[in-house]
Amino acid sequence: MIEPISDIQKTHVEAATASYIKLAAGLYDRKFEPIPVHFDLKGKCAGMYEVRGRSRRIRYNPWLFAKYYEESLSNTVVHEVAHYLVDCIYGLGRVKPHGNEWKSIMLDFGARPKATGDYDLTGIPMRQYTKYAYKCGCRTHQLTSVRHKRIVQRGYQYRCQYCHSFIESDLAANG
């Protein structure tokens, strides 16, 4: 099992986050408030910009940072700060999460606008979700219990990102 990053490394990550926000102030000629940084993320995500009401924060995965420290420091931090800046400049309701505005900020920072990382998760603590089989026109999808409940309890519908047909429960497709 991987150990999470040290307190000294957390301090470096917090400083890198603040540094990108300061750099953005110069690039865009405006002030951006500091943002709280937490190291409480688990699973396959290295980082997350989170908005709850008026509260904003950046969450980092201390286990993925430990396993991929240099890569996370140079890629994940700028990625999450760019989300924060998109919110400050454009507002979240008007833009796509990894849309042109986010890509533009990433390029302004000299970073590659890549939406997701590809990590070996061996040794990283993961939540275990029950998976449910759903089918579309081209394949079988394994949905987590969260998405399954949204479909069953709230009537949500999801489309396959490849063939764009709606996905259905494997039971419904067979019966």
N, C-alpha and C positions, 0 to 999 in steps of 0.2 A: 504494500500500500504506500502510495506517495504521501509525503508529509507536506502540509501547506507551506507557503512562503513564510520567511522569517519577518520579524517586526522591522528589521532594517530594510528588507526588500519592499515591504509594504510602504515604508516611508519614501523609497525611491519611486514607486508606482504613483503615490499621491503627488510627489513633486513633479513627475512627468505629466500627470493630468493637469496640474496647475500651470505648468510651463506651456502646454498647448493652448490653454485658455488665454494666457498672457500673450502668446504669439498671435492668436486670433484677434485680440484687441488691437494690435498693431496693423494686422492685415485688413481689418474691416473698419478701422478707425471708430471703434465704439467699445464701451466697457461691458464686460460679461462678469456676472457674479461668480464667485467660487462655488463649486458644487460639492456636496458631501460625497465621500468615497467610502464604500463598504466592501468588505471581503467575505461575503456570505453566500455567494452563488455556488451552486453545485451542478453536477451533470456535465453535459457536453458543451454548454455555452461558456466561452472564456470571459465574456463581459456583457453587460446589459445597461442601457440607459432607461431608467424607470421614472414614470410620472404617475403620481397618485394625488389627485386633486391639485393643490398648489405646491405640493412637495415634489422635488426633483432630486435624483441621486444617480450615481453611477455605481454599479455593482460589478465586482470582479470575482472570478473563480480562483481562490488561492491555491488549489491543487493543480489546475491547468497552468497557472502562472509558475508554479514550482517546477513542473515538468518541462515547460517551454518558456522559461523566463525571458530570455533575450527577444524571442519572437513576439511574445505577448507585450513586452514593454514597448517594442517599436511598432507593432501592428494593432493590437487590441486597444491600447490606450487611445491612440489617435482615432480609431474607429468610433469608440464610444463618445469621445469629446466632440467629434463631428456630428453625432446625433443630437447632443446637447445644443450645439451651435445652430443646427437646423431649427430646433424648437425655438431658440431665442430669436432668430432672425426671421423665420417664416411662419412659425406656429406649426404644430404637428397635424392639425386637421386639414391642412391644405396641401400636404406633400406626401409622397410615398416614402416608406422607411429608408430604402436604399435608392431613392430617385435621383434626379439630376442635381437637385440642390445639395444632397449629401455627397454625391460624386464630385461636385465642384469644390466643396470644402476639402475633401480628401486630397484632390489634386493641388489645391492651394497650399496644403501642408506638405506637398511633395510625396504623398503616400499613394499606394495603389488602392483604388476603390473596389476592394474585394469584399463581398457581403458576408461570407462565412469562412471559417477556418476548417481545416481538415486535420484532425488530431487523432492520434492513437490514444484511446481512453483507458488503456490497461493501467490499473492501479489508481484510477480516479474514482472517488465515491459517486455512485449513481443511484438515483431513485429507481425503483423497479416498478414499472407500470404493467398492468395486464394489457395485452395486445388483442385487438379484435380484427378479424379478416374482413375486408371490404373489397369489392371488385368494381372495375370500370370497364371500358371497352377494350383495354389493352393489357391489363395486369391486375395482380392482387396487391392491395395495400394493407399494411399492418398499422391500424390506428390505435392510439393510446386510449385509455379509459376516459380521459378528459374529452377528447373529440367524440368518442362513442356516446358519452352521456349527452353532449350537446346535440347530437343527431337524434337520439332517442327521446330525450326530455324536452328539448326546445325546438325541435324541428329544423335544425341547421342542415344545410346541404353543402357538400364540398365537391369540387371538380378536380379531376386528374389534371396535373400540370402538363402532361404530355398529350393526351388525346382530347382533353377538355370535356369529356362526358362526366356526368354525375357519378359519384361512387355510391355503391349500395352494399348493405350488409351481405356477406357471403351467404348467410342463411336465406335472405330474401332473393338473392340471385339464383339459388338452387331450388327454392321452393316456390 
